[in-house]
């Protein structure tokens, strides 16, 4: 049995896992809080913020440019990849 989905202007939503560092998650919480303190109140989900960010990113960069930008960032071999058993 599949997970229930929600519809948006872009189509149905699918459930996916996204891994975030603490600072990014804290920023998402701050955005969510800002939505609750405005008038009229707006329930801003973390998923809605991620969708908006991806929409803007893809409006600005091609898929290849996104890959190149990620490749240019330094990686920490201790935090990437599958954990050894």
Phi and psi restraints in degrees (range 20) as a CNS / XPLOR table:
assign (resid 1 and name C) (resid 2 and name N)
       (resid 2 and name CA) (resid 2 and name C) 1.0 -86.6 20.0 2
assign (resid 2 and name N) (resid 2 and name CA)
       (resid 2 and name C) (resid 3 and name N) 1.0 160.6 20.0 2
assign (resid 2 and name C) (resid 3 and name N)
       (resid 3 and name CA) (resid 3 and name C) 1.0 -68.5 20.0 2
assign (resid 3 and name N) (resid 3 and name CA)
       (resid 3 and name C) (resid 4 and name N) 1.0 144.8 20.0 2
assign (resid 3 and name C) (resid 4 and name N)
       (resid 4 and name CA) (resid 4 and name C) 1.0 -63.9 20.0 2
assign (resid 4 and name N) (resid 4 and name CA)
       (resid 4 and name C) (resid 5 and name N) 1.0 147.6 20.0 2
assign (resid 4 and name C) (resid 5 and name N)
       (resid 5 and name CA) (resid 5 and name C) 1.0 -117.4 20.0 2
assign (resid 5 and name N) (resid 5 and name CA)
       (resid 5 and name C) (resid 6 and name N) 1.0 160.1 20.0 2
assign (resid 5 and name C) (resid 6 and name N)
       (resid 6 and name CA) (resid 6 and name C) 1.0 -113.8 20.0 2
assign (resid 6 and name N) (resid 6 and name CA)
       (resid 6 and name C) (resid 7 and name N) 1.0 152.1 20.0 2
assign (resid 6 and name C) (resid 7 and name N)
       (resid 7 and name CA) (resid 7 and name C) 1.0 -102.2 20.0 2
assign (resid 7 and name N) (resid 7 and name CA)
       (resid 7 and name C) (resid 8 and name N) 1.0 144.0 20.0 2
assign (resid 7 and name C) (resid 8 and name N)
       (resid 8 and name CA) (resid 8 and name C) 1.0 -129.0 20.0 2
assign (resid 8 and name N) (resid 8 and name CA)
       (resid 8 and name C) (resid 9 and name N) 1.0 180.0 20.0 2
assign (resid 8 and name C) (resid 9 and name N)
       (resid 9 and name CA) (resid 9 and name C) 1.0 -61.4 20.0 2
assign (resid 9 and name N) (resid 9 and name CA)
       (resid 9 and name C) (resid 10 and name N) 1.0 -28.4 20.0 2
assign (resid 9 and name C) (resid 10 and name N)
       (resid 10 and name CA) (resid 10 and name C) 1.0 -86.1 20.0 2
assign (resid 10 and name N) (resid 10 and name CA)
       (resid 10 and name C) (resid 11 and name N) 1.0 -10.2 20.0 2
assign (resid 10 and name C) (resid 11 and name N)
       (resid 11 and name CA) (resid 11 and name C) 1.0 130.2 20.0 2
assign (resid 11 and name N) (resid 11 and name CA)
       (resid 11 and name C) (resid 12 and name N) 1.0 -166.5 20.0 2
assign (resid 11 and name C) (resid 12 and name N)
       (resid 12 and name CA) (resid 12 and name C) 1.0 -74.4 20.0 2
assign (resid 12 and name N) (resid 12 and name CA)
       (resid 12 and name C) (resid 13 and name N) 1.0 149.0 20.0 2
assign (resid 12 and name C) (resid 13 and name N)
       (resid 13 and name CA) (resid 13 and name C) 1.0 -94.8 20.0 2
assign (resid 13 and name N) (resid 13 and name CA)
       (resid 13 and name C) (resid 14 and name N) 1.0 145.4 20.0 2
assign (resid 13 and name C) (resid 14 and name N)
       (resid 14 and name CA) (resid 14 and name C) 1.0 -115.8 20.0 2
assign (resid 14 and name N) (resid 14 and name CA)
       (resid 14 and name C) (resid 15 and name N) 1.0 144.8 20.0 2
assign (resid 14 and name C) (resid 15 and name N)
       (resid 15 and name CA) (resid 15 and name C) 1.0 -79.7 20.0 2
assign (resid 15 and name N) (resid 15 and name CA)
       (resid 15 and name C) (resid 16 and name N) 1.0 126.0 20.0 2
assign (resid 15 and name C) (resid 16 and name N)
       (resid 16 and name CA) (resid 16 and name C) 1.0 -136.6 20.0 2
assign (resid 16 and name N) (resid 16 and name CA)
       (resid 16 and name C) (resid 17 and name N) 1.0 159.3 20.0 2
assign (resid 16 and name C) (resid 17 and name N)
       (resid 17 and name CA) (resid 17 and name C) 1.0 -96.5 20.0 2
assign (resid 17 and name N) (resid 17 and name CA)
       (resid 17 and name C) (resid 18 and name N) 1.0 136.4 20.0 2
assign (resid 17 and name C) (resid 18 and name N)
       (resid 18 and name CA) (resid 18 and name C) 1.0 -129.5 20.0 2
assign (resid 18 and name N) (resid 18 and name CA)
       (resid 18 and name C) (resid 19 and name N) 1.0 129.5 20.0 2
assign (resid 18 and name C) (resid 19 and name N)
       (resid 19 and name CA) (resid 19 and name C) 1.0 -101.7 20.0 2
assign (resid 19 and name N) (resid 19 and name CA)
       (resid 19 and name C) (resid 20 and name N) 1.0 126.6 20.0 2
assign (resid 19 and name C) (resid 20 and name N)
       (resid 20 and name CA) (resid 20 and name C) 1.0 -124.3 20.0 2
assign (resid 20 and name N) (resid 20 and name CA)
       (resid 20 and name C) (resid 21 and name N) 1.0 149.5 20.0 2
assign (resid 20 and name C) (resid 21 and name N)
       (resid 21 and name CA) (resid 21 and name C) 1.0 -79.0 20.0 2
assign (resid 21 and name N) (resid 21 and name CA)
       (resid 21 and name C) (resid 22 and name N) 1.0 170.2 20.0 2
assign (resid 21 and name C) (resid 22 and name N)
       (resid 22 and name CA) (resid 22 and name C) 1.0 -62.0 20.0 2
assign (resid 22 and name N) (resid 22 and name CA)
       (resid 22 and name C) (resid 23 and name N) 1.0 -41.0 20.0 2
assign (resid 22 and name C) (resid 23 and name N)
       (resid 23 and name CA) (resid 23 and name C) 1.0 -63.5 20.0 2
assign (resid 23 and name N) (resid 23 and name CA)
       (resid 23 and name C) (resid 24 and name N) 1.0 -41.9 20.0 2
assign (resid 23 and name C) (resid 24 and name N)
       (resid 24 and name CA) (resid 24 and name C) 1.0 -66.3 20.0 2
assign (resid 24 and name N) (resid 24 and name CA)
       (resid 24 and name C) (resid 25 and name N) 1.0 -42.4 20.0 2
assign (resid 24 and name C) (resid 25 and name N)
       (resid 25 and name CA) (resid 25 and name C) 1.0 -64.2 20.0 2
assign (resid 25 and name N) (resid 25 and name CA)
       (resid 25 and name C) (resid 26 and name N) 1.0 -38.7 20.0 2
assign (resid 25 and name C) (resid 26 and name N)
       (resid 26 and name CA) (resid 26 and name C) 1.0 -63.2 20.0 2
assign (resid 26 and name N) (resid 26 and name CA)
       (resid 26 and name C) (resid 27 and name N) 1.0 -40.3 20.0 2
assign (resid 26 and name C) (resid 27 and name N)
       (resid 27 and name CA) (resid 27 and name C) 1.0 -63.5 20.0 2
assign (resid 27 and name N) (resid 27 and name CA)
       (resid 27 and name C) (resid 28 and name N) 1.0 -41.0 20.0 2
assign (resid 27 and name C) (resid 28 and name N)
       (resid 28 and name CA) (resid 28 and name C) 1.0 -62.8 20.0 2
assign (resid 28 and name N) (resid 28 and name CA)
       (resid 28 and name C) (resid 29 and name N) 1.0 -39.6 20.0 2
assign (resid 28 and name C) (resid 29 and name N)
       (resid 29 and name CA) (resid 29 and name C) 1.0 -63.8 20.0 2
assign (resid 29 and name N) (resid 29 and name CA)
       (resid 29 and name C) (resid 30 and name N) 1.0 -39.5 20.0 2
assign (resid 29 and name C) (resid 30 and name N)
       (resid 30 and name CA) (resid 30 and name C) 1.0 -65.3 20.0 2
assign (resid 30 and name N) (resid 30 and name CA)
       (resid 30 and name C) (resid 31 and name N) 1.0 -39.3 20.0 2
assign (resid 30 and name C) (resid 31 and name N)
       (resid 31 and name CA) (resid 31 and name C) 1.0 -65.5 20.0 2
assign (resid 31 and name N) (resid 31 and name CA)
       (resid 31 and name C) (resid 32 and name N) 1.0 -42.9 20.0 2
assign (resid 31 and name C) (resid 32 and name N)
       (resid 32 and name CA) (resid 32 and name C) 1.0 -59.9 20.0 2
assign (resid 32 and name N) (resid 32 and name CA)
       (resid 32 and name C) (resid 33 and name N) 1.0 -43.5 20.0 2
assign (resid 32 and name C) (resid 33 and name N)
       (resid 33 and name CA) (resid 33 and name C) 1.0 -63.2 20.0 2
assign (resid 33 and name N) (resid 33 and name CA)
       (resid 33 and name C) (resid 34 and name N) 1.0 -41.4 20.0 2
assign (resid 33 and name C) (resid 34 and name N)
       (resid 34 and name CA) (resid 34 and name C) 1.0 -59.7 20.0 2
assign (resid 34 and name N) (resid 34 and name CA)
       (resid 34 and name C) (resid 35 and name N) 1.0 -35.5 20.0 2
assign (resid 34 and name C) (resid 35 and name N)
       (resid 35 and name CA) (resid 35 and name C) 1.0 -65.9 20.0 2
assign (resid 35 and name N) (resid 35 and name CA)
       (resid 35 and name C) (resid 36 and name N) 1.0 -32.9 20.0 2
assign (resid 35 and name C) (resid 36 and name N)
       (resid 36 and name CA) (resid 36 and name C) 1.0 -79.1 20.0 2
assign (resid 36 and name N) (resid 36 and name CA)
       (resid 36 and name C) (resid 37 and name N) 1.0 -18.7 20.0 2
assign (resid 36 and name C) (resid 37 and name N)
       (resid 37 and name CA) (resid 37 and name C) 1.0 -96.2 20.0 2
assign (resid 37 and name N) (resid 37 and name CA)
       (resid 37 and name C) (resid 38 and name N) 1.0 -7.4 20.0 2
assign (resid 37 and name C) (resid 38 and name N)
       (resid 38 and name CA) (resid 38 and name C) 1.0 -85.5 20.0 2
assign (resid 38 and name N) (resid 38 and name CA)
       (resid 38 and name C) (resid 39 and name N) 1.0 164.9 20.0 2
assign (resid 38 and name C) (resid 39 and name N)
       (resid 39 and name CA) (resid 39 and name C) 1.0 -122.7 20.0 2
assign (resid 39 and name N) (resid 39 and name CA)
       (resid 39 and name C) (resid 40 and name N) 1.0 123.2 20.0 2
assign (resid 39 and name C) (resid 40 and name N)
       (resid 40 and name CA) (resid 40 and name C) 1.0 -71.3 20.0 2
assign (resid 40 and name N) (resid 40 and name CA)
       (resid 40 and name C) (resid 41 and name N) 1.0 152.6 20.0 2
assign (resid 40 and name C) (resid 41 and name N)
       (resid 41 and name CA) (resid 41 and name C) 1.0 -61.3 20.0 2
assign (resid 41 and name N) (resid 41 and name CA)
       (resid 41 and name C) (resid 42 and name N) 1.0 141.8 20.0 2
assign (resid 41 and name C) (resid 42 and name N)
       (resid 42 and name CA) (resid 42 and name C) 1.0 -131.8 20.0 2
assign (resid 42 and name N) (resid 42 and name CA)
       (resid 42 and name C) (resid 43 and name N) 1.0 123.7 20.0 2
assign (resid 42 and name C) (resid 43 and name N)
       (resid 43 and name CA) (resid 43 and name C) 1.0 -83.4 20.0 2
assign (resid 43 and name N) (resid 43 and name CA)
       (resid 43 and name C) (resid 44 and name N) 1.0 99.1 20.0 2
assign (resid 43 and name C) (resid 44 and name N)
       (resid 44 and name CA) (resid 44 and name C) 1.0 -97.1 20.0 2
assign (resid 44 and name N) (resid 44 and name CA)
       (resid 44 and name C) (resid 45 and name N) 1.0 111.0 20.0 2
assign (resid 44 and name C) (resid 45 and name N)
       (resid 45 and name CA) (resid 45 and name C) 1.0 -83.4 20.0 2
assign (resid 45 and name N) (resid 45 and name CA)
       (resid 45 and name C) (resid 46 and name N) 1.0 157.7 20.0 2
assign (resid 45 and name C) (resid 46 and name N)
       (resid 46 and name CA) (resid 46 and name C) 1.0 -60.8 20.0 2
assign (resid 46 and name N) (resid 46 and name CA)
       (resid 46 and name C) (resid 47 and name N) 1.0 -37.5 20.0 2
assign (resid 46 and name C) (resid 47 and name N)
       (resid 47 and name CA) (resid 47 and name C) 1.0 -61.9 20.0 2
assign (resid 47 and name N) (resid 47 and name CA)
       (resid 47 and name C) (resid 48 and name N) 1.0 -39.8 20.0 2
assign (resid 47 and name C) (resid 48 and name N)
       (resid 48 and name CA) (resid 48 and name C) 1.0 -63.9 20.0 2
assign (resid 48 and name N) (resid 48 and name CA)
       (resid 48 and name C) (resid 49 and name N) 1.0 -38.0 20.0 2
assign (resid 48 and name C) (resid 49 and name N)
       (resid 49 and name CA) (resid 49 and name C) 1.0 -67.9 20.0 2
assign (resid 49 and name N) (resid 49 and name CA)
       (resid 49 and name C) (resid 50 and name N) 1.0 -42.8 20.0 2
assign (resid 49 and name C) (resid 50 and name N)
       (resid 50 and name CA) (resid 50 and name C) 1.0 -63.5 20.0 2
assign (resid 50 and name N) (resid 50 and name CA)
       (resid 50 and name C) (resid 51 and name N) 1.0 -41.7 20.0 2
assign (resid 50 and name C) (resid 51 and name N)
       (resid 51 and name CA) (resid 51 and name C) 1.0 -61.8 20.0 2
assign (resid 51 and name N) (resid 51 and name CA)
       (resid 51 and name C) (resid 52 and name N) 1.0 -43.1 20.0 2
assign (resid 51 and name C) (resid 52 and name N)
       (resid 52 and name CA) (resid 52 and name C) 1.0 -62.7 20.0 2
assign (resid 52 and name N) (resid 52 and name CA)
       (resid 52 and name C) (resid 53 and name N) 1.0 -44.0 20.0 2
assign (resid 52 and name C) (resid 53 and name N)
       (resid 53 and name CA) (resid 53 and name C) 1.0 -63.0 20.0 2
assign (resid 53 and name N) (resid 53 and name CA)
       (resid 53 and name C) (resid 54 and name N) 1.0 -42.8 20.0 2
assign (resid 53 and name C) (resid 54 and name N)
       (resid 54 and name CA) (resid 54 and name C) 1.0 -67.1 20.0 2
assign (resid 54 and name N) (resid 54 and name CA)
       (resid 54 and name C) (resid 55 and name N) 1.0 -39.1 20.0 2
assign (resid 54 and name C) (resid 55 and name N)
       (resid 55 and name CA) (resid 55 and name C) 1.0 -58.8 20.0 2
assign (resid 55 and name N) (resid 55 and name CA)
       (resid 55 and name C) (resid 56 and name N) 1.0 -46.2 20.0 2
assign (resid 55 and name C) (resid 56 and name N)
       (resid 56 and name CA) (resid 56 and name C) 1.0 -69.2 20.0 2
assign (resid 56 and name N) (resid 56 and name CA)
       (resid 56 and name C) (resid 57 and name N) 1.0 -39.7 20.0 2
assign (resid 56 and name C) (resid 57 and name N)
       (resid 57 and name CA) (resid 57 and name C) 1.0 -60.4 20.0 2
assign (resid 57 and name N) (resid 57 and name CA)
       (resid 57 and name C) (resid 58 and name N) 1.0 -46.8 20.0 2
assign (resid 57 and name C) (resid 58 and name N)
       (resid 58 and name CA) (resid 58 and name C) 1.0 -73.0 20.0 2
assign (resid 58 and name N) (resid 58 and name CA)
       (resid 58 and name C) (resid 59 and name N) 1.0 -20.3 20.0 2
assign (resid 58 and name C) (resid 59 and name N)
       (resid 59 and name CA) (resid 59 and name C) 1.0 -74.0 20.0 2
assign (resid 59 and name N) (resid 59 and name CA)
       (resid 59 and name C) (resid 60 and name N) 1.0 -26.4 20.0 2
assign (resid 59 and name C) (resid 60 and name N)
       (resid 60 and name CA) (resid 60 and name C) 1.0 -96.5 20.0 2
assign (resid 60 and name N) (resid 60 and name CA)
       (resid 60 and name C) (resid 61 and name N) 1.0 -34.8 20.0 2
assign (resid 60 and name C) (resid 61 and name N)
       (resid 61 and name CA) (resid 61 and name C) 1.0 -125.2 20.0 2
assign (resid 61 and name N) (resid 61 and name CA)
       (resid 61 and name C) (resid 62 and name N) 1.0 150.3 20.0 2
assign (resid 61 and name C) (resid 62 and name N)
       (resid 62 and name CA) (resid 62 and name C) 1.0 -79.2 20.0 2
assign (resid 62 and name N) (resid 62 and name CA)
       (resid 62 and name C) (resid 63 and name N) 1.0 169.2 20.0 2
assign (resid 62 and name C) (resid 63 and name N)
       (resid 63 and name CA) (resid 63 and name C) 1.0 -58.6 20.0 2
assign (resid 63 and name N) (resid 63 and name CA)
       (resid 63 and name C) (resid 64 and name N) 1.0 -41.7 20.0 2
assign (resid 63 and name C) (resid 64 and name N)
       (resid 64 and name CA) (resid 64 and name C) 1.0 -64.7 20.0 2
assign (resid 64 and name N) (resid 64 and name CA)
       (resid 64 and name C) (resid 65 and name N) 1.0 -37.6 20.0 2
assign (resid 64 and name C) (resid 65 and name N)
       (resid 65 and name CA) (resid 65 and name C) 1.0 -68.0 20.0 2
assign (resid 65 and name N) (resid 65 and name CA)
       (resid 65 and name C) (resid 66 and name N) 1.0 -36.1 20.0 2
assign (resid 65 and name C) (resid 66 and name N)
       (resid 66 and name CA) (resid 66 and name C) 1.0 -63.4 20.0 2
assign (resid 66 and name N) (resid 66 and name CA)
       (resid 66 and name C) (resid 67 and name N) 1.0 -47.1 20.0 2
assign (resid 66 and name C) (resid 67 and name N)
       (resid 67 and name CA) (resid 67 and name C) 1.0 -59.9 20.0 2
assign (resid 67 and name N) (resid 67 and name CA)
       (resid 67 and name C) (resid 68 and name N) 1.0 -44.3 20.0 2
assign (resid 67 and name C) (resid 68 and name N)
       (resid 68 and name CA) (resid 68 and name C) 1.0 -62.9 20.0 2
assign (resid 68 and name N) (resid 68 and name CA)
       (resid 68 and name C) (resid 69 and name N) 1.0 -40.1 20.0 2
assign (resid 68 and name C) (resid 69 and name N)
       (resid 69 and name CA) (resid 69 and name C) 1.0 -65.2 20.0 2
assign (resid 69 and name N) (resid 69 and name CA)
       (resid 69 and name C) (resid 70 and name N) 1.0 -39.1 20.0 2
assign (resid 69 and name C) (resid 70 and name N)
       (resid 70 and name CA) (resid 70 and name C) 1.0 -69.0 20.0 2
assign (resid 70 and name N) (resid 70 and name CA)
       (resid 70 and name C) (resid 71 and name N) 1.0 -41.1 20.0 2
assign (resid 70 and name C) (resid 71 and name N)
       (resid 71 and name CA) (resid 71 and name C) 1.0 -63.3 20.0 2
assign (resid 71 and name N) (resid 71 and name CA)
       (resid 71 and name C) (resid 72 and name N) 1.0 -30.6 20.0 2
assign (resid 71 and name C) (resid 72 and name N)
       (resid 72 and name CA) (resid 72 and name C) 1.0 -76.0 20.0 2
assign (resid 72 and name N) (resid 72 and name CA)
       (resid 72 and name C) (resid 73 and name N) 1.0 -15.8 20.0 2
assign (resid 72 and name C) (resid 73 and name N)
       (resid 73 and name CA) (resid 73 and name C) 1.0 -79.8 20.0 2
assign (resid 73 and name N) (resid 73 and name CA)
       (resid 73 and name C) (resid 74 and name N) 1.0 142.7 20.0 2
assign (resid 73 and name C) (resid 74 and name N)
       (resid 74 and name CA) (resid 74 and name C) 1.0 -67.4 20.0 2
assign (resid 74 and name N) (resid 74 and name CA)
       (resid 74 and name C) (resid 75 and name N) 1.0 146.0 20.0 2
assign (resid 74 and name C) (resid 75 and name N)
       (resid 75 and name CA) (resid 75 and name C) 1.0 -114.3 20.0 2
assign (resid 75 and name N) (resid 75 and name CA)
       (resid 75 and name C) (resid 76 and name N) 1.0 152.8 20.0 2
assign (resid 75 and name C) (resid 76 and name N)
       (resid 76 and name CA) (resid 76 and name C) 1.0 -106.8 20.0 2
assign (resid 76 and name N) (resid 76 and name CA)
       (resid 76 and name C) (resid 77 and name N) 1.0 110.8 20.0 2
assign (resid 76 and name C) (resid 77 and name N)
       (resid 77 and name CA) (resid 77 and name C) 1.0 -62.3 20.0 2
assign (resid 77 and name N) (resid 77 and name CA)
       (resid 77 and name C) (resid 78 and name N) 1.0 -17.7 20.0 2
assign (resid 77 and name C) (resid 78 and name N)
       (resid 78 and name CA) (resid 78 and name C) 1.0 -78.4 20.0 2
assign (resid 78 and name N) (resid 78 and name CA)
       (resid 78 and name C) (resid 79 and name N) 1.0 -20.4 20.0 2
assign (resid 78 and name C) (resid 79 and name N)
       (resid 79 and name CA) (resid 79 and name C) 1.0 -115.8 20.0 2
assign (resid 79 and name N) (resid 79 and name CA)
       (resid 79 and name C) (resid 80 and name N) 1.0 2.6 20.0 2
assign (resid 79 and name C) (resid 80 and name N)
       (resid 80 and name CA) (resid 80 and name C) 1.0 -112.5 20.0 2
assign (resid 80 and name N) (resid 80 and name CA)
       (resid 80 and name C) (resid 81 and name N) 1.0 153.2 20.0 2
assign (resid 80 and name C) (resid 81 and name N)
       (resid 81 and name CA) (resid 81 and name C) 1.0 84.9 20.0 2
assign (resid 81 and name N) (resid 81 and name CA)
       (resid 81 and name C) (resid 82 and name N) 1.0 178.7 20.0 2
assign (resid 81 and name C) (resid 82 and name N)
       (resid 82 and name CA) (resid 82 and name C) 1.0 -77.0 20.0 2
assign (resid 82 and name N) (resid 82 and name CA)
       (resid 82 and name C) (resid 83 and name N) 1.0 139.6 20.0 2
assign (resid 82 and name C) (resid 83 and name N)
       (resid 83 and name CA) (resid 83 and name C) 1.0 -68.1 20.0 2
assign (resid 83 and name N) (resid 83 and name CA)
       (resid 83 and name C) (resid 84 and name N) 1.0 140.5 20.0 2
assign (resid 83 and name C) (resid 84 and name N)
       (resid 84 and name CA) (resid 84 and name C) 1.0 -78.9 20.0 2
assign (resid 84 and name N) (resid 84 and name CA)
       (resid 84 and name C) (resid 85 and name N) 1.0 145.8 20.0 2
